[in-house]
Amino acid sequence: MILRIWVAAVLAALAFVSAANAATPPPPVSARTFIVENAATGEVLAQHGAWARVPIASITKLMTVIVTLDHARWSDVVHVRSDAAAIGESTVHLRAGEKIRVGDLVKAALIQSANDAAVALADYVGHGNRAVFVAMMNAKARELGLERTHFIRPDGLDAPGHYSTARDVTALAQAAMRSPRIRSVVRIRSDSIAGGRRLHTWNDLLGVFKGLYGVKTGHTNTAGWCEVAAVRRNGVTLYTTVLGSPTRSQRNADLASLLRWGISRYRSVWLVPRGRVYLRASVGYGKGSVPIVAAREVARTVRIDKPVVERIVAQTALELPVERGQRVGEVRIYSGQRLVARQPLIAERSVAKPGFGGRAGFYAGRTLTHVKDWFS
């Protein structure tokens, strides 16, 4: 008879993590709102006011660039209009009538957060009608599921009704980073574009915080100092958004402390180790048991503050013959309620089915044993 068993147990793989470390709360930050999210799983590790509508300043330019690249080619040439050249604050000093490629304007908008570059892109894609472009931005926001986001301007300068949330900004950044063009630009600290212009990033942690590879900063008097950052380290990718820090240095400190804390929530462990015998399946005929092992070892990065549970579905009795490598079940590993690994369970050795003589001898031996038991 073939039996199937379920076994559930908390793995010892995370035993080295103390309960105190697992329960460590996120650090205090001064930002108005923030969120720390695992990009692969969508898990929110920590947040404060992440659904509150607040101004997001130049983080807006992520949407401006997304919409631009949906409707324009990198090599397209833009004729800069006088109203774009007149935009102030952070600029690359575009000149009215100047011709410049879309690619250079995208770099200026994302690296140096140039307002004139963002407006020039909007004018180009909107065919001179900025309101049309803004409508495209809002339509894209709806398409991406940014339900608490609304745009008024392509540059992110303060305007009534121009807002988003830490949660939506994080989703916006993840959507932007699906574009190879954007992904390659936001990790650049400095670059040169047409007109001998030298660009310098406002992202102070880029190249300083290990594993950080984007995404976008922003600042206005109303929004405060803002940033959405992506970091990849130790097998995990986290997005962290802080909105409304009081100073540039405090924004950097808020972001770095949240990123360090978020990364510390994970460890890379062997969830399915090499050589482990998960159970021994009986085969009968006095041939002992067959060790059941995993087909391959598996390592994963998992949360230290969630229980890691192992569930086994396997046959505890096997019909002969058994071939080495024969699949007889599966091991599944869960972090909390999320399946993080699964691997087939196989027989570690072969066992032949006995012939007529072997079976006869086995049953004869059992009969003699029973007879002895009757008279003992």
Backbone hydrogen bonds, N-H to C=O, Kabsch-Sander energy under -0.5 kcal/mol:
donor,donor_aa,acceptor,acceptor_aa,energy
3,L,1,M,-0.5
5,I,314,A,-1.7
7,V,312,I,-1.0
9,A,310,E,-1.4
11,L,308,V,-2.4
14,L,11,L,-0.5
15,A,12,A,-2.0
17,V,14,L,-1.8
18,S,16,F,-0.6
22,A,18,S,-2.2
23,A,19,A,-1.6
24,T,21,N,-1.2
32,R,243,L,-1.1
33,T,243,L,-2.0
34,F,48,H,-1.9
35,I,241,T,-1.7
36,V,46,A,-2.7
37,E,239,Y,-2.9
38,N,43,E,-2.7
39,A,37,E,-0.6
39,A,237,T,-2.3
40,A,237,T,-0.5
42,G,38,N,-2.5
45,L,36,V,-2.4
45,L,43,E,-0.7
46,A,36,V,-1.2
48,H,34,F,-2.4
52,A,49,G,-2.0
54,V,52,A,-0.5
54,V,164,S,-3.2
59,I,56,I,-1.8
60,T,57,A,-1.8
61,K,58,S,-1.8
62,L,59,I,-2.0
63,M,60,T,-1.3
64,T,60,T,-1.6
65,V,61,K,-2.4
66,I,62,L,-2.3
67,V,63,M,-2.6
68,T,64,T,-2.0
69,L,65,V,-2.8
70,D,66,I,-1.2
71,H,67,V,-0.9
71,H,68,T,-1.2
72,A,68,T,-1.5
76,D,73,R,-1.4
78,V,100,I,-3.3
80,V,78,V,-0.7
80,V,98,E,-3.2
85,A,81,R,-2.1
86,A,82,S,-1.3
87,I,84,A,-1.3
91,T,89,E,-0.5
97,G,80,V,-3.5
98,E,95,R,-2.2
100,I,78,V,-2.2
102,V,76,D,-2.7
103,G,74,W,-2.4
105,L,101,R,-1.9
106,V,102,V,-2.7
107,K,103,G,-2.0
108,A,104,D,-2.3
109,A,105,L,-2.5
110,L,106,V,-2.4
111,I,107,K,-3.1
112,Q,107,K,-0.7
112,Q,108,A,-0.6
114,A,108,A,-2.3
115,N,90,S,-3.6
118,A,114,A,-1.7
119,V,115,N,-2.3
120,A,116,D,-2.2
121,L,117,A,-2.1
122,A,118,A,-2.1
123,D,119,V,-2.7
124,Y,120,A,-2.0
125,V,121,L,-2.6
126,G,122,A,-2.6
127,H,124,Y,-0.9
128,G,123,D,-3.2
129,N,126,G,-1.6
130,R,128,G,-0.8
132,V,129,N,-0.5
133,F,129,N,-1.4
134,V,130,R,-2.5
135,A,131,A,-2.0
136,M,132,V,-1.6
137,M,133,F,-2.1
138,N,134,V,-2.3
139,A,135,A,-2.1
140,K,136,M,-2.3
141,A,137,M,-2.1
142,R,138,N,-1.9
143,E,139,A,-2.1
144,L,140,K,-2.1
145,G,142,R,-1.2
146,L,141,A,-2.9
147,E,145,G,-1.8
149,T,146,L,-1.1
150,H,163,Y,-2.7
162,H,159,A,-1.9
163,Y,150,H,-2.4
163,Y,161,G,-0.7
164,S,54,V,-2.6
167,R,50,A,-2.6
169,V,165,T,-2.9
170,T,166,A,-1.8
171,A,167,R,-1.9
172,L,168,D,-2.7
173,A,169,V,-2.6
174,Q,170,T,-2.1
175,A,171,A,-2.1
176,A,172,L,-2.5
177,M,173,A,-2.3
178,R,175,A,-1.1
179,S,176,A,-1.9
183,R,179,S,-2.8
184,S,180,P,-2.0
185,V,181,R,-1.6
186,V,182,I,-2.5
188,I,185,V,-2.2
191,D,199,L,-1.4
193,I,197,R,-2.2
196,G,193,I,-0.7
197,R,193,I,-0.8
197,R,194,A,-0.6
199,L,191,D,-3.8
199,L,197,R,-0.5
201,T,189,R,-2.6
202,W,111,I,-0.8
204,D,202,W,-1.4
206,L,203,N,-1.2
207,G,212,L,-0.6
208,V,205,L,-1.9
209,F,205,L,-2.9
210,K,208,V,-0.6
212,L,209,F,-2.1
213,Y,230,A,-2.3
216,K,228,V,-2.0
218,G,226,C,-1.9
220,T,224,G,-1.1
224,G,220,T,-2.3
225,W,245,S,-2.7
226,C,218,G,-3.2
226,C,224,G,-0.5
227,E,242,V,-2.4
228,V,216,K,-2.5
229,A,240,T,-3.0
230,A,214,G,-2.3
231,V,238,L,-2.5
232,R,211,G,-2.4
233,R,231,V,-0.5
233,R,236,V,-2.4
236,V,233,R,-1.5
238,L,231,V,-2.6
238,L,236,V,-0.5
239,Y,37,E,-2.9
240,T,229,A,-2.5
241,T,35,I,-2.2
242,V,227,E,-2.8
243,L,33,T,-2.6
245,S,225,W,-2.6
251,R,247,T,-2.3
252,N,248,R,-2.1
253,A,249,S,-2.3
254,D,250,Q,-3.3
255,L,251,R,-2.8
256,A,252,N,-2.7
257,S,253,A,-2.4
258,L,254,D,-2.1
259,L,255,L,-2.5
260,R,256,A,-2.7
261,W,257,S,-2.2
262,G,258,L,-2.7
263,I,259,L,-2.6
264,S,260,R,-1.9
265,R,261,W,-0.5
265,R,262,G,-1.3
266,Y,263,I,-1.7
267,R,302,V,-2.1
269,V,267,R,-0.6
269,V,300,R,-2.7
271,L,269,V,-1.0
271,L,298,V,-1.3
272,V,298,V,-2.2
276,R,273,P,-1.0
278,Y,276,R,-0.7
278,Y,292,I,-2.7
279,L,292,I,-0.9
281,A,279,L,-0.5
281,A,290,V,-2.5
282,S,316,T,-2.3
283,V,288,G,-1.1
287,K,284,G,-1.7
290,V,281,A,-3.1
292,I,279,L,-2.7
293,V,291,P,-0.5
293,V,346,I,-2.4
294,A,276,R,-0.5
295,A,344,P,-2.5
298,V,272,V,-2.0
300,R,269,V,-2.3
302,V,267,R,-2.8
302,V,300,R,-0.6
304,I,265,R,-3.0
305,D,265,R,-0.5
306,K,303,R,-0.6
309,V,307,P,-0.7
309,V,334,Y,-2.6
310,E,9,A,-2.7
311,R,332,R,-3.2
312,I,7,V,-1.5
313,V,330,E,-2.7
314,A,5,I,-1.0
314,A,312,I,-0.5
315,Q,328,V,-1.6
316,T,3,L,-1.5
318,L,282,S,-3.0
322,V,351,V,-2.8
325,G,347,A,-2.8
326,Q,323,E,-2.3
328,V,345,L,-2.9
329,G,345,L,-1.2
330,E,313,V,-2.9
331,V,343,Q,-2.7
332,R,311,R,-3.1
333,I,341,A,-3.1
334,Y,309,V,-2.9
335,S,338,R,-2.9
336,G,307,P,-2.7
336,G,334,Y,-0.7
338,R,335,S,-1.9
340,V,333,I,-2.7
340,V,338,R,-0.5
341,A,333,I,-1.4
343,Q,331,V,-2.2
345,L,329,G,-2.4
346,I,293,V,-3.4
347,A,326,Q,-2.0
348,E,291,P,-2.6
351,V,322,V,-2.5
359,R,355,G,-2.6
360,A,356,F,-2.7
361,G,357,G,-2.6
362,F,358,G,-2.1
363,Y,359,R,-2.5
364,A,360,A,-2.5
365,G,361,G,-2.3
366,R,362,F,-2.1
367,T,363,Y,-2.3
368,L,364,A,-2.4
369,T,365,G,-2.1
370,H,366,R,-2.2
371,V,367,T,-2.4
372,K,368,L,-2.4
373,D,369,T,-2.0
374,W,370,H,-1.8
375,F,371,V,-1.5
376,S,372,K,-0.9
